[in-house]
Structures are given as structure tokens and as C-alpha cells.
């Protein structure tokens, strides 16, 4: 399985917690970027091994800020240059307040079959503190338009541990999202990134975050509520109705191959018997200049990931899934047993009561998932 990620770096305004490569931009610059992105596709397609791609994810930024017709251009170029599976999962990220019926109709027409909506909260004061441009009503209106356009596979992103947030605020957001008909919910804890406006607000004392105990209560209560509503947990922060798991993200957690296109996008592929990883440039004008010259806009030369690191990454990512990892998958990739390679680590986690052994693999139990970073430590030492 392999995926393609396409980065659209534009947004209406930058959220106060965001450290992604994203920024507001004028219409003409957006068109220049789409032209460059299409050029990059043609260049990359000639240099990369031929492969069929099972998932596509158009993320950002806020891809839905592009003008009408631009996503159609991107998708046409994608199909011209890459082999996309007929049943591919094709996702676009969108924020409430940036969608309309014409854009949604365009997305459906060009084959996009999954929508990921940035809700985050339904408390207007929290949304304002985060620098979000939408209201809870905007989310509901966007959901109605999306369903009318034929979207049946819709994710909502939620966050917890937010400024002034209570457990009740988070549960209310889950209720609104579920009631609106989403089929997938991603619930992530806020990470305060350095040098963001929110970081300075918190360090200056003008913004308060919930305490550690309250944040953990949000995590626990949200998990209970989501499962009671029929959303099964399949990864630490991700819940889905049956059959609506994100195939694109599962490919990441399976340490699968993916190609990143666009500003600051990342890639990982097996090429010439090596596991390679590379990233695109993050400076807008440098990216445009490289593609104009017919060059791939790489930040550096591709990095070779050594076998031991690749093995650890497969475990680190795979154990984020509630299903864990199988020995069959590990053996097929590396030609040796998971139980032999990481025998000491597996024994230690088993002894500490963090692990469940299955017929053909391992997975973390609920306690292990709660402290996944600590649970992974023995694998780094094995």
C-alpha cells in the first residue's frame, strides 16, 4: 500500500497554536503555487519508481481556501502523472466557513470521496482563543452541505487540553460532531509548539491550560463517550464507525510508502533496496523557483534509514494502533521474527502488564496505550 500527500499551505488566518508551514496568501500567489505543484508532479513522476497509490490526502493549511477550479486542476494533474487505484481513498481537509456548495460539488466531481473537517471545539470562546475563524453553526452548515453533495465519509478533528476548556466542553463537541453525522473523529491533545502566539500567551500568563489531571480526564471521558456512540478506537487518537478507518493514516502507522508533494511535504519509499526519506523545501519562493527550473524542490538529499531504525519505526508506529503489529507483517518486511528481534523488550512489557500477545503479534493494552511513549523505551534499548 502506498499513499500521496499534497500540501496546500494557505489559510484564511493562522491559528494561534499552529506551527505548520501555512499562511494567508493572495489569489495570484495561490495560482502560482498550484502551477508549481503541477510541475512538481510531472518531475517527480519521471524520477520515482512506478507504483499504484491507494490513498491521496490533500492537507494543509486549508485546501478549501483555494479558488473554485484549482482542486480540479490538481486532481487532473495527479491522475495524469500517477497511477491512482480505482477504489482509492481520496481525502481533502476543509475548515468550516471556507466551504460552499460549488466547491463541494467540484470535489465530488474530481473523485474526492472523504472530507476532513477542522472542528476542534464548539465553545465559541475557545475557538476565538485558538484563532479559529468559524463558529459551531458554521460547522453544522458545512456538514449539511457536504452530505447534500454526497459525502458519506467525513472526519471531524477535535482537540483537548485547550485554554479554559473543561471536560464538559469536549464532550459537547463530540456530541455535536456525532449528531451531525460524521463517521470518524480524531481527538488530539493540544501540543504547545514553541514560538507560536499561544506559546507566548501561556508563558506570559495571559492564557491558562487545564491541569494534567483534568486533561487526562478529558482523554478518558472522551474515549468512553466515543465508544458508547459506536466509534471504535483503532489508534491512540482516532475513532471510527465500522469501515470508516482512515486508510491514508493507517498506511503511515504501518510505516508504509508515501510521496509528499508541495511545500515542506515529506516522503518515504523503498528505492534500490534502501528505505529512503526526504522532504521538500519549506520556503515558498525557493519551492517555486526549483519547480520552474524543472528540479524536484528537495530540502536535502534523500536520507537512508538503516535497517535497525526501520525496524524500530515499524514497532513505534504499529503499536499506536489498537490492533498492534503482526509477526507475519514484520517477517515479510525484514525476514526475521518480531519475537526474536525484540525478545527482551516484549518480555519486559509483558512483565510490566502493558502488552497483549496475540496468536501472531503484539499490541498494547489500554494502560500501555495511555503511556505509549514510555512503553516504547525498551524497544529502543533492545
N, C-alpha and C positions, 0 to 999 in steps of 0.2 A: 504494500500500500504506500502511496506517495501523495503529497499534498502541495498546493501552491498557495502562498500568502502574498497578497497585493496590498501595499501600504499607501493609503491616501492620507497625507499629513495635515489636511485642512480641517479647521473647526471654526465655529462662529466666534467663540472666545475660549481661551484656555482655562480649564478648571483649576482651582487653587491647589489641588493635590497632585496634578499631573506633571510627570517628568518625561513623558513620551516626546518623540520628535513630531510635534504638531503645533500649528499656529494658524491664526486668521490670515486670509490672503485675498487679493483682488481676483476678479474673474479672469482677466487676461493671463495672469501668472498661473492660475489653475489649468487653463488650456495648454500653456507651455509645458506644464508638468505632465499632463495626460499624453501629449505628443512624445515627451521624453520616455515615459513609461512604455508606450507602444514601441519606440525604438529599442528600448532595453529588451523587450520580449523577443524581438527579431534577432538581436545579437546573442542573447542567452540560448535561444533555441538552437542556434547553429553550433554553439560550443559545448552544450551539455549533452550527456547521453540521451538517446531517445527513450521515452518512458511514458506509460499511461498514468495519468493523475486522477485519483479517486475523489479528491476534495479540493475545493477552492474557497479561500476566505479573504474577503475584501474588508480590511480593517483600517484603523486609523488612530488618532484623528476621528473625523466623522465623514465617512464616504458619502453620506446622504446630503452633504453640503454642496456636492458637485452639481453643476447646472444640468438641466434635462438634456439627455443625449450623450453625456460623457461616459456614463457607465455602459451604455450600449456600445460605444466605441471601444472601450477597454475589453468588454467581453468578446466582441468580434475579433479583435486582435489576438486575444488569448486562444480562441479556437483556431485561428489561422496559424499559430505558431506552436501550439502544444496539443498533444492528444489527451482530450478530456473524456473520461468514461461516460457512457450514456446515462448511467444511474448516479453520476457524481453528486455529492452534497455540495451545493454552492451557496455560501453564506455572505450576506452583507451586513455590516454594522450600521446602525442608524440611531440617532437621538430624537426623542420626541421634540416636536417643534421645527424639525427640518424636513419632514415628510409631507407629501401631498399625493392625491390620487394619481396624478400623471407620472410622478417618479415611481410609485409602487407598480403601476401598470408597465412601465418600462422595465423594471427589474424582473417582473414575471415573464415579459416577452423575450428577454435575452437569456432566460434559463435559470435565474436565481430562484432557489426553492427554500431558502432558510433565511430568517431575519433575526438579528440580534439587537435588542433594544436596550439602551443605557437608561435604566430607571433610577437606580441607586437608592432612592428613598421616596416616600410620599409625604414627608413632613416639609412644607414649604420653607420653613426657617432653616432646616438642614440643607436643603437644596441651594438656598441662597448663600449659606456659609461655604458651600463647596464651589460656588461659582457656576452652578448648573444654570442653563438658560430656560429650562422647561418647568412646567407645573405638573402636578399629578393629573389634572384634566387633560393636558397635552398628551400624556401617555395613553390615557383611555381613548382619546380621539384617534391617535396613531394606530392603536390596536384595532379599532373598528375599521379604519381604512385598510389596514393590512389584511384583515380577514375577508373584507369585501373584495380585495384584489386577488384573493385565492391563496394567501399564505396560511398554511396549517402547521408549519414547523417554526415556532417563534420562541426565542430565548429572551429572558429579562435578566440583566445584571443588577445585583443588589450589593450593597456594602454594609458592613457593621463595624462597630468601634469608631463611629463618626462623631464629630464635635456635637456635644449636647444630646447625643442620641440615647434613647432608652430601649430596653428590650421590647417594650410595647410598640415603639416606633418601627422596629424591624419587623415584628410580627404583623403589623398593619400593612407594611409594604408587601410582605408575602401574600397576605390575603387579597390585596388589590391585584397583584400580578396573576395569582391563580384564578381569581374571579374573572379576570379579563380574558382568560383562555390561553395563557402561554403553556407550552409543552416542555419547557426546560428553564431552570433557574440556576444561575451562577451566583453564589453568595460568598463574597470575598471580604476578608478583614482588611481594613484600611492600613496601608503601609505609608508612613510619613517619610517621603523622599526628601533628601537634603536639597536646600536652595530653592524649594518651591514656596509660593506665598504662604501656604498652610504651615509649612515648617517654621517660617519666621513668626507667624501668628502664635503658634504653640510655644515656641521658645521665648517669645516676648510676653507671654502670659495673657494675651487677649482672647485666646481660644482654649477651652478645656476639653480633653478627651475623657471618655468613660474609663474607669479603673480596670485593672487587669481582671478582677473577679467578675465585674459586670460584663466585660467583653466576652469572657468565657461563657457566661450565662447566655448571652445572645447567640453564640455559636451552638450551644446545647439546645436551647429552646427552638431555634430556627430549624435545626436538624429534626427535632421531634415533630414540629408542625408540618414541615415539608413532607415527611414520610407519612403523616396522617392524611395528607391531601393527595396521596398517590404518586408523589415524586420520589423515586428511589435514588439513593445516593450511590453513584458509581465512581466518584473521585472525591478527594477531600472536600472540595468546594463546589461540586457540581451535582445537580439533581435533575432527573428527567422522568417524564412519563415513559412507560414501556415502549421501546422502539424509537425514542427521540433523543438518544445519547448523541453528543456531538462527535461525528466521525473524524472531523478535522482535528479536534483536540485529542481524541483517543490516539491518533497517529503520533502526535507529539509525545504522549505518555508511554507509547510503545517504542519510543526512540526511533521512529520511522524516518524515511527520507522526505525532505520538503525543500522547495525552492522559494526563496523570498524575492519579490520584485518590488522596486520602488525605493524611496528614500529610507536609509537605515534598516532595511529588511535583512533578515538572517536566513541562511540556508545550511543544510546538512545532507550529504549524499555519499553513497559508495561509488567511487570513481577509480578505476585502475587498481582495484584491490585494496584501496585505502578508504577509511572513513574520514571525509573532509568536511570542514565547516568554514564558512566565510560570511562576511557582512558587507552590505553596501555603504557607501558614504552617507554621512548624515547632514552635510552642508548642501543646501538647496541648489545654489549656483554651480557648485562643483559637480553635483549629480547631473544637472542639465548639460554642462559642458562636456562631460565624458560621453554621454549618450549622443550628443550632437556630433562628436568625433568618431562615433562608431565603436566606442570602447565600453566594456562592462564597467559599471561605476563602483568597483570594489574598493573598500577602505584599505585592505591589505591583501597580501597573497593568501590563498586558502590554507588553513591550518590542518595538519594531520593529527587526528585524535588517536592516541596509542591504544592498543588492544585492552590493556588493563583499565584505562579510563572509560573506554566504550562499555566494558562490562559493568563497571560501577554505575555509569549513567543509565544503563538499562534497568538496573535494580532500583536506583534512586527514583526514576520516573515511574517505573512499573508499580512500585509499592504505593504510589499516590492513588492508584485505582483500588477500589474495594475488592475487586476480583484478584488483585495481585498479579504475579507473573508465573508462567508455567515453565517447567523444566524443558518441555518439548520445544518451546519457542527459543529458549536460551541455547539449547543444544544445536538447533537448526542454524543459529546465527554464529555460534562460536566453536561448535564441535566438541564441547565438553559439558559436563553436568553442572548445573547450578549448585546442586547439593555438595559437589566436590570442591568447586571453585570457592564457594563462600561457606564452607562447612562450619568454621569457628563462629562466624557472625550469626548464622542461622541457629546454632546451638545456644549462643548467648541470648538472642532474642526470645527463643523458646523458653529458656530458663527464667527470663525476666517477665514472662507472661504477656508478651507483646505480639506474638506471632501465632498464626494458624497454619499448620501444614495441611495441604490438600493432597489428593492422590497423585497429582503431577505438578506441584508447585508450592508457593508460599504466598501468604497475604497477611497484612497487619490486621489485628482485631481493632475494635473501636478505641481502646486505650492507646494502641500503637499509632493509629491514625491521628489521635489528638496530639501526640508528641513526635510526629514523623521525623522531624529534623534530628532529634536525639536518638530515635530508633535506628537511624541510618549510620550513626557513628561507627558501630562495629564493622560495617561493610567497608569503611574507609581504611580500617586497620587490618582487614583480613588478607 
